[in-house]
Structures are given as structure tokens and as C-alpha cells.
Amino acid sequence: MMAVVDAAARVVFDECGRTIAFLVGTMIELPRTALPARRERGTGELFSIGINDLTKTTLGVSRDEASRFFGVYVEKDIYARDPFASLDVEGV
């Protein structure tokens, strides 16, 4: 994809008669894309992690739903903290 983006940028730059600096990266929002991203990280120039979507998909619950019961989960030590208010580095 980097080759496709670079080629498209060259066309636009030629049409406009100028260039700008830009980075090519990817948005990681799903577990299926997060796992292979470790192998591909040398390809992209940046990764943006969609923590809300990644957490929601991993846990199978939305932030809005979780706000109603995660406080109790934290009180009962089911979770150390609300995973939508902090990074769950091990789990997500």
C-alpha cells in the first residue's frame, strides 16, 4: 500500500507543481489487525491505535455499556481499573 500511496502522491504533486512531507501509516482498531502489526511495523511510518474500538472488540462490550457496571468490577477486583479509562497492556 505504501507504493500505491507514494505513486498517488507523486501524481498529485506533479499536478499541483509542489510537494509536501507526509507519513504513511495505519489505524489499528481490531485485534486481527493488531496482532500482525507487530510483524509489519517496519513497513509503515506510523501506527495509530484505536484504543476504544480495540478495547470494545476485545472485551465484547461498548464503553457506554461498561460505564454502568465496570465500577463494580473494579471494586470486586475483577478488573484492576476501568479498561476504557486506562490502557490494558496485557489484555488489549
C-alpha positions as CSV (number, residue, x, y, z in Angstrom):
1,M,0.0,0.0,0.0
2,M,2.9,2.3,0.6
3,A,3.9,2.1,-3.1
4,V,0.3,2.9,-4.1
5,V,0.1,5.9,-1.8
6,D,3.5,7.1,-2.9
7,A,2.6,6.8,-6.6
8,A,-0.7,8.7,-6.0
9,A,1.1,11.4,-4.1
10,R,3.6,11.8,-6.9
11,V,0.7,12.3,-9.4
12,V,-0.9,14.9,-7.2
13,F,2.4,16.7,-6.6
14,D,3.1,16.8,-10.3
15,E,-0.4,18.2,-11.0
16,C,0.0,20.9,-8.3
17,G,3.6,21.7,-9.0
18,R,4.7,21.3,-5.4
19,T,5.3,18.7,-2.8
20,I,4.6,18.4,0.9
21,A,6.1,16.0,3.5
22,F,3.7,13.2,4.6
23,L,3.8,10.0,6.5
24,V,2.0,6.7,5.6
25,G,0.6,4.7,8.4
26,T,-2.3,2.6,9.5
27,M,-5.1,2.7,12.1
28,I,-5.2,-0.3,14.3
29,E,-8.7,-0.8,15.7
30,L,-9.3,-4.6,15.7
31,P,-7.5,-7.5,17.3
32,R,-7.0,-9.1,13.9
33,T,-5.0,-6.1,12.7
34,A,-3.1,-5.5,16.0
35,L,-1.5,-9.0,16.0
36,P,0.1,-8.9,12.6
37,A,1.0,-5.2,13.0
38,R,3.9,-6.4,15.2
39,R,5.4,-8.1,12.2
40,E,4.7,-5.3,9.8
41,R,5.7,-2.4,11.9
42,G,8.8,-1.8,9.9
43,T,6.7,-1.1,6.8
44,G,4.6,1.8,7.9
45,E,5.9,5.1,9.2
46,L,3.3,5.4,11.9
47,F,0.6,3.4,13.7
48,S,-2.4,4.9,15.3
49,I,-4.1,2.7,17.9
50,G,-7.9,3.0,18.2
51,I,-7.9,2.1,21.8
52,N,-11.7,2.5,22.3
53,D,-12.5,0.2,19.3
54,L,-9.8,-2.3,20.1
55,T,-10.9,-2.5,23.8
56,K,-14.6,-2.7,22.8
57,T,-13.9,-5.6,20.4
58,T,-11.6,-7.4,22.7
59,L,-13.9,-7.3,25.7
60,G,-17.1,-7.6,23.7
61,V,-18.7,-4.5,25.4
62,S,-19.1,-0.9,24.5
63,R,-17.8,2.0,26.6
64,D,-21.4,3.2,27.2
65,E,-22.5,-0.2,28.5
66,A,-19.3,-0.7,30.5
67,S,-19.8,2.6,32.4
68,R,-22.8,1.1,34.1
69,F,-21.0,-1.9,35.7
70,F,-17.2,-1.6,35.4
71,G,-17.1,0.4,38.7
72,V,-18.4,-2.7,40.5
73,Y,-15.9,-4.9,38.6
74,V,-13.1,-2.7,39.9
75,E,-14.5,-2.8,43.4
76,K,-14.6,-6.6,43.4
77,D,-11.1,-6.9,41.9
78,I,-12.4,-8.5,38.7
79,Y,-10.5,-5.7,36.9
80,A,-7.8,-3.5,38.4
81,R,-9.2,-0.5,36.7
82,D,-11.8,0.5,34.0
83,P,-10.2,-0.6,30.7
84,F,-11.8,2.3,28.9
85,A,-10.1,4.8,31.2
86,S,-6.7,3.2,31.1
87,L,-4.5,1.1,28.9
88,D,-4.9,-2.7,29.4
89,V,-1.5,-3.5,28.1
90,E,-1.7,-7.3,28.8
91,G,-5.3,-7.9,27.8
92,V,-5.8,-5.5,24.9
